[in-house]
Amino acid sequence: MAGYRGSNINPKRFERGQIKIILGLLPLALFMGIPIVFIFCHAFKPMDELFAFPPKIFVSKPTFENFSKLLRASQSSGIPMSRYVFNSIIVTGAVVIASIFFSTMAGYALSKLKFKTKNTILEINNMALMFVSVAVMIPRYLVIDIVGVKGTYLAHILPLLAMPVGLFLVKQFIDQIPNALIEAAYIDGATDVRIYWKIIMPLIKPAIATTAILAFQAVWTNVESSNLYVDDESMKTMAFYLNTLSNANNSVAGQGIQAAAVLIQFLPNMLMFIILRKSFMNTMAHSGIK
């Protein structure tokens, strides 16, 4: 028993044996953090450092000139930047919430319920993992056109609701929940809706957090819907606007604007991951079924 206690792989306090693990992971963490540092530094580089060769990761003379150019360019347009931000918030929030709702409900049905064509639906979802967005661009456009939602918020939302990877991940998590727990709930008189909300949802928080991150990243940087399904400029998203703004300038003067736009688009993704990372790690550590 003493040997078992001494071999705790997750000690609450620092132990000397952790030093070799830290020394092994620290170089990898620094290497993985280089792109993030570059994105931040690149946005504050003056023009001469933007085109320096060889490129430098860190900025020597930080400046807000790139953000000033971005602000001036946005003020010169007919539609204020706040409108694009508002559209992005509405579309992103709707897609994230709806994706979680549909993925968790479908995952519960495919994992714990019994019905015909269950395996067929699951195989179709797994096949959808192989297709990239470009491969389904034309079918998506035809569906949006037939439904008659072009130029509306639904044109942004509907194409991104289906998340095969989110459904696959959620279904795999629900598979780990013992069937005996579901059967006991049925015996106590619980309905499928109550089981889904009171049992399934609290136990799959890691999958929900991951699905939310994937959905947010997919919609926040998406420009396809604004390019293909929306003609009204006031209904387009901030990702499309920043992409258009940086490309509207020539390749030299537009580099600073593009660097600032990349940072603005990256920050919400990073904040989303930081917020859900804590929930994800805590749930992984404390939500085991006993």
C-alpha positions as CSV (number, residue, x, y, z in Angstrom):
1,M,0.0,0.0,0.0
2,A,2.9,2.3,0.8
3,G,4.4,1.8,-2.6
4,Y,1.0,2.5,-4.2
5,R,0.7,5.8,-2.4
6,G,4.1,6.8,-3.4
7,S,3.4,6.3,-7.0
8,N,0.7,8.9,-7.3
9,I,0.7,10.1,-10.9
10,N,-1.3,13.2,-10.1
11,P,0.0,14.6,-6.8
12,K,-1.6,17.6,-5.2
13,R,1.7,19.1,-4.2
14,F,5.0,19.5,-6.1
15,E,7.3,16.5,-6.1
16,R,10.8,16.2,-7.3
17,G,9.8,13.5,-9.8
18,Q,7.8,16.2,-11.7
19,I,11.0,18.1,-12.7
20,K,11.8,15.7,-15.6
21,I,8.2,15.9,-16.9
22,I,8.4,19.7,-16.8
23,L,11.8,19.8,-18.5
24,G,10.4,17.6,-21.2
25,L,7.2,19.5,-21.8
26,L,8.6,23.1,-21.5
27,P,10.4,23.1,-24.9
28,L,7.3,21.7,-26.6
29,A,5.1,24.4,-24.9
30,L,7.5,27.1,-26.0
31,F,7.5,25.8,-29.5
32,M,3.7,25.6,-29.7
33,G,3.5,29.2,-28.3
34,I,5.6,30.8,-31.0
35,P,2.7,31.3,-33.5
36,I,0.6,33.0,-30.9
37,V,3.5,35.3,-29.9
38,F,4.1,36.1,-33.6
39,I,0.5,37.0,-34.2
40,F,0.5,39.5,-31.3
41,C,3.9,41.0,-32.2
42,H,3.2,41.1,-35.9
43,A,0.1,43.4,-35.4
44,F,2.3,46.0,-33.6
45,K,5.2,46.0,-36.0
46,P,5.9,49.2,-38.0
47,M,6.2,48.9,-41.8
48,D,10.0,48.3,-41.9
49,E,9.7,45.4,-39.5
50,L,6.7,43.9,-41.3
51,F,9.0,43.4,-44.4
52,A,12.2,42.6,-42.5
53,F,14.2,39.7,-43.8
54,P,14.8,37.3,-42.2
55,P,11.4,37.8,-40.4
56,K,11.6,38.5,-36.7
57,I,9.2,37.0,-34.2
58,F,9.4,39.8,-31.6
59,V,8.7,43.5,-32.4
60,S,11.4,46.0,-31.7
61,K,9.5,49.2,-32.0
62,P,5.8,48.5,-31.2
63,T,3.3,50.9,-32.7
64,F,-0.5,51.2,-32.9
65,E,-0.2,52.5,-36.5
66,N,-1.7,49.4,-38.0
67,F,-4.8,49.6,-35.9
68,S,-5.1,53.3,-36.7
69,K,-5.0,52.5,-40.4
70,L,-7.6,49.8,-39.9
71,L,-9.9,52.2,-38.0
72,R,-9.5,54.9,-40.7
73,A,-10.3,52.4,-43.4
74,S,-13.4,51.3,-41.6
75,Q,-14.6,54.8,-41.0
76,S,-14.3,55.6,-44.7
77,S,-16.7,52.8,-45.6
78,G,-20.5,53.4,-45.9
79,I,-21.4,50.8,-43.2
80,P,-20.0,51.2,-39.7
81,M,-17.8,48.4,-38.3
82,S,-20.2,47.9,-35.4
83,R,-22.8,46.5,-37.8
84,Y,-20.4,43.8,-38.9
85,V,-19.5,43.0,-35.3
86,F,-23.2,42.8,-34.4
87,N,-23.8,40.4,-37.3
88,S,-20.9,38.2,-36.2
89,I,-22.1,38.1,-32.6
90,I,-25.7,37.1,-33.6
91,V,-24.5,34.4,-36.1
92,T,-21.8,33.0,-33.9
93,G,-24.0,32.8,-30.8
94,A,-26.9,31.1,-32.7
95,V,-24.6,28.6,-34.4
96,V,-22.7,27.6,-31.2
97,I,-25.9,27.2,-29.1
98,A,-27.8,25.3,-31.9
99,S,-24.8,23.1,-32.7
100,I,-24.5,22.0,-29.0
101,F,-28.2,21.4,-28.8
102,F,-28.5,19.3,-32.0
103,S,-25.2,17.4,-31.4
104,T,-26.1,16.4,-27.9
105,M,-29.6,15.4,-28.7
106,A,-28.6,13.4,-31.7
107,G,-25.6,11.9,-29.8
108,Y,-27.9,10.7,-27.1
109,A,-30.4,9.2,-29.6
110,L,-27.7,7.4,-31.5
111,S,-25.9,6.2,-28.4
112,K,-28.7,5.1,-26.0
113,L,-32.0,4.9,-27.9
114,K,-33.1,2.0,-30.2
115,F,-34.7,2.7,-33.5
116,K,-34.5,1.7,-37.2
117,T,-31.8,3.3,-39.5
118,K,-29.8,4.2,-36.4
119,N,-26.6,2.6,-37.8
120,T,-27.3,4.1,-41.2
121,I,-27.5,7.6,-39.8
122,L,-24.3,7.1,-37.8
123,E,-22.5,5.9,-40.9
124,I,-23.7,8.9,-42.9
125,N,-22.4,11.2,-40.2
126,N,-19.0,9.4,-40.2
127,M,-18.8,9.7,-44.0
128,A,-19.5,13.4,-43.7
129,L,-16.3,13.8,-41.8
130,M,-14.4,13.2,-45.1
131,F,-15.9,16.2,-46.9
132,V,-14.4,19.6,-46.7
133,S,-16.6,22.8,-47.0
134,V,-15.5,23.3,-50.7
135,A,-16.9,19.9,-51.7
136,V,-20.4,20.8,-50.4
137,M,-20.4,24.5,-51.5
138,I,-22.8,24.0,-54.5
139,P,-25.3,21.7,-52.5
140,R,-25.3,24.3,-49.7
141,Y,-26.0,27.1,-52.1
142,L,-28.9,25.2,-53.7
143,V,-30.4,24.4,-50.4
144,I,-30.2,28.0,-49.2
145,D,-31.7,29.2,-52.5
146,I,-34.6,26.6,-52.5
147,V,-35.4,27.4,-48.8
148,G,-35.5,31.1,-49.7
149,V,-33.4,32.5,-46.9
150,K,-30.7,34.2,-49.0
151,G,-29.7,37.5,-47.6
152,T,-30.9,36.8,-44.1
153,Y,-29.3,35.6,-40.8
154,L,-30.5,32.1,-41.6
155,A,-28.2,32.1,-44.6
156,H,-25.3,32.4,-42.3
157,I,-26.6,30.0,-39.7
158,L,-28.1,27.0,-41.5
159,P,-25.0,25.9,-43.5
160,L,-23.0,25.7,-40.2
161,L,-25.4,23.9,-38.0
162,A,-24.4,20.4,-39.0
163,M,-21.2,19.5,-37.3
164,P,-20.3,15.8,-38.0
165,V,-17.2,16.0,-35.8
166,G,-19.2,17.5,-32.9
167,L,-21.8,14.7,-33.2
168,F,-19.1,12.0,-33.4
169,L,-17.3,13.4,-30.4
170,V,-20.5,13.7,-28.3
171,K,-21.7,10.3,-29.2
172,Q,-18.4,8.7,-28.2
173,F,-18.6,10.4,-24.8
174,I,-22.2,9.3,-24.2
175,D,-21.2,5.7,-25.1
176,Q,-19.1,5.7,-21.9
177,I,-22.1,6.3,-19.7
178,P,-23.3,3.0,-18.3
179,N,-26.6,1.7,-19.7
180,A,-27.5,0.7,-16.1
181,L,-27.7,4.4,-15.2
182,I,-30.2,5.1,-18.0
183,E,-32.2,2.0,-17.1
184,A,-32.4,3.1,-13.4
185,A,-33.7,6.5,-14.5
186,Y,-36.4,4.8,-16.6
187,I,-37.4,2.7,-13.6
188,D,-37.7,5.8,-11.5
189,G,-40.1,7.2,-14.1
190,A,-37.8,9.6,-15.9
191,T,-38.6,10.5,-19.5
192,D,-36.0,10.7,-22.3
193,V,-36.1,14.5,-22.1
194,R,-35.4,14.4,-18.3
195,I,-32.6,11.9,-18.8
196,Y,-31.1,14.0,-21.5
197,W,-31.1,17.2,-19.4
198,K,-30.4,15.8,-15.9
199,I,-28.1,12.9,-16.6
200,I,-26.5,13.1,-20.0
201,M,-25.7,16.9,-20.2
202,P,-23.9,17.1,-16.9
203,L,-21.7,14.1,-17.7
204,I,-20.6,15.2,-21.2
205,K,-19.4,18.7,-20.4
206,P,-15.9,18.0,-21.9
207,A,-17.5,17.1,-25.2
208,I,-19.9,20.1,-25.0
209,A,-16.9,22.4,-24.3
210,T,-15.0,21.0,-27.3
211,T,-18.0,21.2,-29.6
212,A,-18.5,24.8,-28.6
213,I,-14.9,25.7,-29.4
214,L,-15.0,23.9,-32.8
215,A,-18.3,25.6,-33.6
216,F,-17.1,29.0,-32.6
217,Q,-13.9,28.7,-34.7
218,A,-15.8,27.5,-37.7
219,V,-18.3,30.4,-37.7
220,W,-16.2,33.3,-36.4
221,T,-13.7,33.1,-39.3
222,N,-16.2,32.0,-41.9
223,V,-16.4,34.2,-45.0
224,E,-18.2,31.7,-47.3
225,S,-21.7,32.6,-46.3
226,S,-21.1,36.3,-46.8
227,N,-19.5,35.7,-50.2
228,L,-22.2,33.3,-51.5
229,Y,-25.5,33.7,-49.8
230,V,-25.7,37.4,-48.8
231,D,-25.7,40.4,-51.2
232,D,-26.7,43.1,-48.7
233,E,-23.5,44.6,-47.3
234,S,-25.2,45.3,-44.0
235,M,-25.9,41.6,-43.4
236,K,-22.3,40.4,-43.8
237,T,-20.0,39.4,-41.0
238,M,-16.9,41.0,-39.5
239,A,-14.6,38.2,-40.8
240,F,-15.7,39.0,-44.4
241,Y,-15.3,42.7,-43.8
242,L,-11.8,42.5,-42.3
243,N,-10.8,40.1,-45.1
244,T,-12.1,42.6,-47.7
245,L,-10.6,45.5,-46.0
246,S,-7.1,44.0,-46.0
247,N,-7.4,42.9,-49.6
248,A,-8.7,46.2,-50.8
249,N,-5.3,47.8,-50.2
250,N,-2.2,47.1,-52.2
251,S,0.1,44.3,-51.0
252,V,2.5,46.7,-49.3
253,A,0.3,49.2,-47.5
254,G,-2.3,46.5,-46.7
255,Q,0.1,44.3,-44.7
256,G,-0.3,46.4,-41.5
257,I,-4.0,46.4,-41.8
258,Q,-4.0,42.7,-42.4
259,A,-1.8,42.0,-39.4
260,A,-4.2,44.0,-37.2
261,A,-7.2,42.3,-38.6
262,V,-5.7,38.9,-38.0
263,L,-5.1,39.7,-34.3
264,I,-8.7,41.0,-34.0
265,Q,-10.0,37.8,-35.4
266,F,-7.7,35.6,-33.4
267,L,-8.4,37.2,-29.9
268,P,-12.0,35.9,-29.6
269,N,-10.9,32.4,-30.5
270,M,-8.2,32.4,-27.9
271,L,-10.5,33.8,-25.2
272,M,-13.1,31.2,-26.0
273,F,-10.5,28.5,-25.6
274,I,-9.2,29.9,-22.3
275,I,-12.7,30.2,-20.8
276,L,-13.8,26.7,-21.8
277,R,-10.4,25.1,-21.0
278,K,-10.9,25.5,-17.3
279,S,-14.3,23.9,-17.4
280,F,-13.0,21.2,-19.7
281,M,-10.1,20.3,-17.4
282,N,-12.2,20.5,-14.2
283,T,-14.9,18.2,-15.7
284,M,-12.3,15.7,-16.9
285,A,-10.9,15.5,-13.4
286,H,-14.1,15.5,-11.3
287,S,-17.0,14.2,-13.4
288,G,-16.3,10.5,-13.3
289,I,-19.1,8.1,-12.8
290,K,-18.8,6.3,-9.4
